[in-house]
Amino acid sequence: MTGRQEPYYVDYDADFGLSGLAEAFTLSPAPEDTVAALGLVTAKLDAYDRECPVGSVDHLSADERSILGYDTSHDDWGYAEELREDVRGLVESPLADEAIRAVWRAAAGGGWDPAAHGMSARDWLRRIDETCAARPPRKVPGRRPAPSSWWGAWRPAADEVRDDVVAEIAGIAEAAEIRSCRERSAGFLPSPDILSALEEVAVRVHPELGFRLFLRALKVYSVRIEKARYDRFQALGERFGHPAALIDLGLDIAWPPIDTARRDATWDFGFSHLAGQAHQDWRESREEIRKTAAGDDFGQTPGSAAAVLLEDTFRLLRSALPDAAVTALWTGASNSPGHTDGRDWLRLIADVCRERLREAAPAYTPVVAPARTELADTVLREVRETAPAVADKAAGPHWHPVPATDVMDALEHVVTRIDPDLGFRLFLRVLITLSVPLTQEQYDRYKAIGERFGYGEYHVSDVDHLIDAG
């Protein structure tokens, strides 16, 4: 927890500002009049007032909040201010009123057209601004009352990202030209006029606002986005500080087939990731497994998490690893007592994964790819180097300990006879559960191994807290 104040969209996963309001219009019946339309604005602000920041500071005392720089009484900077900033940007811009109207209608799904109710687009935006301005600050403990200088310094300058946003809009415009007029009139693609207006917002108002409204239009028109373009959207969103869900939710993505050899998870994955989810009150149950099996990362083909977990589970199920060793391995990696022994536990995991795959990727046929044995000796050296340091330790709760020697023996079996990749991932988990101190040199070697296996950016960094600074 830090004392900096971040805008609404840094602490919240949903869309925000004018694009978030436009989303609310697409999800509601078309308002019959201006009063009803402004009622939707108020309802959106009310919904924000009922939310709590992800990084809640309710557990801190008033003195602790004061030390960290948090106000304890109110939050002046939130959804309403983000919305007003977007609105003012458009109202004060040199854009023609018709361009603003086209952008609003595209983002809001066409359900509310201010011109049909005797208003210009700017008049409509001014009514939104007035509604926000008349609203008293929401009273929420734990938020500072203004955007921080930290965010202002970190937010990219418009010139740094404008060309990238315009290029993405132009890419969709080019695709629109290739499509037939029949498809365009059927509503599968935004019209050239809409895309041109969105480009104007990015160039003449701000690329960040143009990007959000562009995304909202793509979702309204159900434009299918190929994976490479989606990845570029996420990279742009990361530069703006957007949560991944802002890009992902509602976007029609042409996902590639599931491929368990493709390493596109940012953190841990598979059986080792499931073990890492265990905690003191965790129980080996279908519900707990399903949370992990359904936990596809943003940017992953739906069903990927279940597929890699199932592959790891199949490797262990089909191996010669004794049931007692499977239990030791799970206990060592999860630090949980392991209520379900050996292969019964593995069969339950496999069953839940199959269930998830039937829902998310019914055409997928589970496979077990050949193990990557080229790193077996490298991983084995790391396991054997660590074994003496944990010889007197035990894994699991004190009422059901498992000797660390049993865990390390099971790891050796996995590395040499099953899959070095799975063995190394479980080894990293065991380091955490046994609190094994590491040297910087060891950690650097682990990072290098992770890179060779193709792990995500933060996978190996799970153990960096074990580095002995002394």
N, C-alpha and C positions, 0 to 999 in steps of 0.2 A: 504494500500500500504506500502510495506517495501522496504528497500534498498538492500535486498539480491538478488543475481543473481541465478536463477535456470536453470537447463538444459532445452533443447528444449522441452522435453516431459512433464515437469511439467506445462508449460504454454500453451501447445497445446494438442488437443484431439486426433490427428492422431497418427498412428504408426510412428516410427522414426528409425534412424540408418539403419543398413543393412536389418533388417526385413521390415522397411518401404520402402526401395528401392526395395526389393524383391516383395512387394505388387505392386509397380508401374509396374514391369515386368509382373505380372499376369494380369494386367488390360490393357496391350498394346499388339498389334500384335507382334509376335516373330521377333526380329531384324534380318536383313539379314546378317549383318556383324558386326565386332567389332566397327566400327565407329558409326553405328546406335545404338549399345548397350550402348556405352559411351554417345551418345546423350540422351538416357533415363536418365542416371545419371545426366547430365547437366539439363535436364528438371525438374527433381525432386528438384535440388538445386534452380532452377529458381522459382519454385512454392513456396518454403520456403521464398525466398526473397520477394515475393509479399504478404506474410502473415504479420499480425500485432499481437503482443502479446495480449493474453486475458486481462492481467492486464495492459492495456495501460496507459502511464503517459503523454499523450499528453496534458492533461488539466493542468499539473503542469508547473510552470515557471522554467526557467533555474536555478534560485537560489534554488527553492524547490527541484528540482532534485538533485542538488549538495549536499544539506543538507541530503537527503535520500541516497546519495551514488550512484546515477545513472549517468552513462556517457551520454553525450548529443549528441554524434556524431556517434558512431558505435557499432556494435555487432560482436565481434570476435568469440563468443561461440554460436553456433547454430547448425542447422541440419548438416552442413558439418563436424563439429568437432565430433558430435555424431557418424556420419557415419565412420569417420576415426578411432575413438576409437574402434569401432566394428571390422573394417577391420584389424587394426594392431593386435588386440587380436588374431584373427584367423591366420594371416600370421606368427606371431611369436610363435604360439603354437606348441606343439609336435604332433598335429594331422596329420595323413597321408593325403596326398593331395586328395586321393580318398574319404576320409571321408568328407573333406571340400566341395568337388564337390557334393557329395550326399546331404549334407545339403543345399547348394545353390540351386540345382535343385529342391529339395522338396519345399523350401520356395518360389521360383520364378515360380513354376508351370511347370518346365521343358521346358519352351519356349526358354531359352537361355542356351546352354551348351557350356562352354568355350572350352572343349576338341574337340568339333566339328569344332572349328575355330583355332585349333593349339595352344591353350594355356592351361597351367595347371590352376587349381583353384586358386593357389596362384598368378600366373601371372595376372589373371583376377582381383583379389582383389587389387593387386598393381596398376593396371591401374585405378581402382576406386579411390584409395588413391591419385594418381598423379592428377586426375581430380579435386579432392577436394582441394588439396594443391595449384593448379594453380589459384584458384578462389580468387579474392580480397574479403576482409571482406565486408559484406553487411552494408550499411549505414542506420541505423534505430535509431531514437532518443529514449532514454529511456531504454536502456539495458546496463548492465555493461559488460565489455569485458572479463570476465573469470568466470568459475564456482566458487561458493562460498565455503568457509570453512564450512559454515552451512550445505550445501548438503553433503559434504564429511563426516561430523560427523554424519549425520542422515541416510545416505544410509547404509543398513544392510551389515555386513561383509559376504563374500561369504560362510564361514563355517556355518553361521546361517541359510541359506536358501537352500544350495546345496542339502541336503537330501530330502527336500520337493519337489524341482523341479524334481529331479531324480525319486522320487516316482510317480509323475504324468506321466512322460514319461513311466516308467515301467508299470503303470496301463493300458495305451493304448497298450503297447506291449503285455500285457497279454490278453487284449481283442482281439488283432489281432490274437493271437494264437488260440483263440476259433473260430474265423470266418473261413470260408472255403477258400481254396486256390483260388477257382473261384472268390470269392468276392474280394480278395486281388489283383488278377491280373486285375480285372475290374477297379481298381483304387479307391476303397472305403476306403482303409486304407493304411497308409504309410508302406513300407516294413520293415521287421526286421532290415535290414542293415541301412535304414534311421533312424529308431528309435534309433539304437545303436550309430549312428554318432551324433545324437542330444544329447544323454546322454553324449557322450564324450565332446561335447562343454560345457555342464553344469558342468562337473567334471573338465575338464582340461583347460578350458578357463575362463568362468565365468557363474554362474547359471542364472544371469539376461539375458545375451545374449542367452543362451540356451533356456530359457523360452520363449522369444519373437520369436525365430526361430521355436520352437516347436508349438506355437500358430499359426504361419503363415502356417506351414505345415498342421495342422489340418484343417485350413480354405481352403487351396488349395485342399485337399482331401475330403472336405465336410464330415468330420467325425462327426457323431451325438454325442453330449455330453449331458449326463444326468445332471439334475439340481444340484445335490449334487457336482458333479465334477466341474461344472461351478462356483458354489459358492466358491470352494477351489481356482479356478483360480483367481477369483476376490480378494480373501483374499491375495493371493501371490502378485498380481499386486499392491495392496494397500501397501504392505510392500516394494515393489520396488519403490513406488511413481508414478506408472503408472496411467493415467486417466482410468476410467472405460470403456470408449469407445474403448480403445486399445484392451481389451479382448473381448468386446461384438460384435463389428461390424464385420460381416462376419462369425461369429462362428455359426454353426448349433446346436441349443440348443433344447433338448427335453423338452419343457415347460410343467409343470403340468397344469391341467385345472384351469381356473379362480376360485378363492374362495374368496369371499368378506370378509370372516371371518379371512382370513390369513393376518396378519399385517406385511407386508414386505416392507412398504415404510419407507425411512429414515427420511423424514420430514412429514409435514402435508399432508392430503389427503382428497378426497371427497368434500363435499359442503363447508366445512370450508377452504380447500385449495383454491377453486375457489374464495371465498371471499377475501382470502389473496392476490390474484393476482391483485385485483382492485387497481387503482391509479388515480391520478387527471384527466388524459386524457382518462381513461378507459371508454368504452361504452359497455353496456350490449348488445352484439351481438353474432351471431353464431360463428364468427371468434374467438372472445375472449374465448368463452366457449370451442371451439374445441381445442385450445392450451392446455387447462388444461385436457380435456378428452383424448387427444392423448399423454399426458405427462407421459407415463409409466416410472417408475424409472428403472435404470439398475438392473437386477436381478428379475424383475417382469414379469409375463406372459403377453404377448401383449394383450391389452384390459383391464388390471386390473384397470387403472386409471378411465376409462369410467365406468366400472362396479361398483366401490365403489361410484362414484359420482352419478350414476343413482340410486343406492340403497338409498343413503341419500335423493335424490330428491323424490323418491317414498314415503319414510317415511313421508316427509312433505306434499306432495300432498294428501296422503290418511288420513291425520290427521284432527282433528277438529280445527286446528289453523286458526283463521280468516285471511283474505287476508291482512288486515292492520298490523296484527302481523307478518306475513311473511315478509312484506316490512320492518317493524321495525327491525326484526331479521337480514335481509340482510344488511340493512344500518348500523346497529351496528357492524356487523362482518367485513364489507368491507370498511366502512367510505365513501361510494360512494352514490350519490343521489338516486339511485334506480329508473331509468327511467321507468322500466317495473314493474307494480304492481303485488303483490301477486302471485297467481297461474299461471298467464300468463307467468311470468318469470320462474317458475318452469317447466311448460310444454315445454318451449323453451329449457331449459337445458336437460330435458329428451329426447327430440327429437334429439338433437345433440349427446347425449350419445348413443342412439340407432344406429344412423348413423355410429358412430365410431366403435361400436361393430360389425356391419354388415361387416365392412372392416377387422377388426383385429381378431375377434373371432366369425365367423358366426355360429358356432355350440353352442355358449353359450346362455342359456336361463336365462334372468334376474330373480333374486329372491330377496326377502326381508327376511333375516334371522331374527329369533326372537331377540328382543332387549335384551341386557344384563342388566337386572334390578337390579342385586345384588349390584351395586355401585350407585344406584339412590340417596339414602339418603346421601351418602358421597359427591357426586357432588352437591346436593342441598344445603348442608351446606355451601360449598364454594361460591356458587352463592349468597345465602342470606347474608353471611358475607360481601360480597363486595357491595351489593346493597346500603346501606346507604352512602358509600364513594363516590358514583357516582350520588346521587340523584339530584344534581344541575347541572349535566353535560348534554351535548347533543351530539349525533353522527351525522355524515354526514357533508356536506359542510354548511357554514354559511347561504347560501340562501335557504337551504332545511333541517333544523335541525330536528332531531327526539329525543324527550326526552329520556334520558338514562333509566328512569323508565319504559318506554314502552319496551325498549330493554330487560331489566332484567325480566320483566313479561313474555315476549315471551320465554326467556331462561328457566325460571321455567317451563313453559308449555312443552317445549321440553324435559327437564330432567325428569319430572314426568309422562308425558303422551305419549311420543314418543320414545325417546332413550337417555339414560344418556350418552352414548359414543358420539353421535352427539352433545348433549348439552354441554358436557365438551369441545369438540374441538371448538365449537362456542364461548364458554365462554373465552377460551384462546385468540381468535381473538378479542373479545370485550375488553379484558384487554388492548390489544395493541392500538386499535383505540381510547379508552378513556384515554390512558396514566395513568393507575391506578398504583400508587406506591405499591410495594410488599415488605414484609419482607422476610428474608431468610427462616423463618419458613414456611410461606405460599408457597414459591417456592418449598421447600422440599416436602411439602404435594402434590403439583401438580405433581412433578416428580414421587412420589409414586403412585398416581392415574394413571398417564400415563403408568407406568410400569405394573400395574394391567390390563390395557386395552390392553397392548401389543404394545404400540406405538414405533416408530423407535427411534434411538439413539438421534436425534437432534430435535424431535418434540416439546417437552415442552420447550427446551432451546430457542425457539423463544421469550419467555417472560423474559428471564433472565436479559435483559437490564433494566427491570422495577424494579429490586431489589434496594431498598433505602440503599445505602452504609452508609448513615449518621446514 
